[in-house]
Amino acid sequence: MEASEFRDLYEEFNKTGTVILGISKDSIKSHLNFIQKFELPFELLSDEEKTLHGIFDVLKAKKMYGKETIGTVRSTFVFDEKSRLVQEFRNVKTTGHAEEVLNYIRDNLDI
């Protein structure tokens, strides 16, 4: 759902000069299938080694079916044109999140 919302607002993000990248622990092959299935106009990066997950501190303990596991906390990071991290959205809900990010970019970055 989240990827689809970013897809649907892709042209609006383009107007702001924003580059959208998705990152997950899934394989490149899985990403290619996902991109095709949902007709995503942006790239998905594979972080199977969890390097970026560690850098951005998004791996957290979660409970699933009564068992504790380590999972990815859904997060979005906004960088400015000089590659400086300017905003973090952590533990996001999928519905409406893409619009929340777009509004942040429009309201806070010099575009």
HELIX and SHEET records of a PDB file:
HELIX    1   1 GLU A    2  ASP A    8  1                                   7    
HELIX    2   2 TYR A   10  LYS A   15  1                                   6    
HELIX    3   3 ILE A   28  PHE A   38  1                                  11    
HELIX    4   4 THR A   51  ILE A   55  1                                   5    
HELIX    5   5 HIS A   97  ASN A  108  1                                  12    
SHEET    1   A 2 LEU A  21  SER A  24  0                                        
SHEET    2   A 2 GLU A  43  SER A  46  1                                        
SHEET    1   B 2 LEU A  59  MET A  64  0                                        
SHEET    2   B 2 LYS A  67  THR A  72 -1                                        
SHEET    1   C 2 SER A  75  PHE A  79  0                                        
SHEET    2   C 2 LEU A  85  ARG A  90 -1                                        
END                                                                             
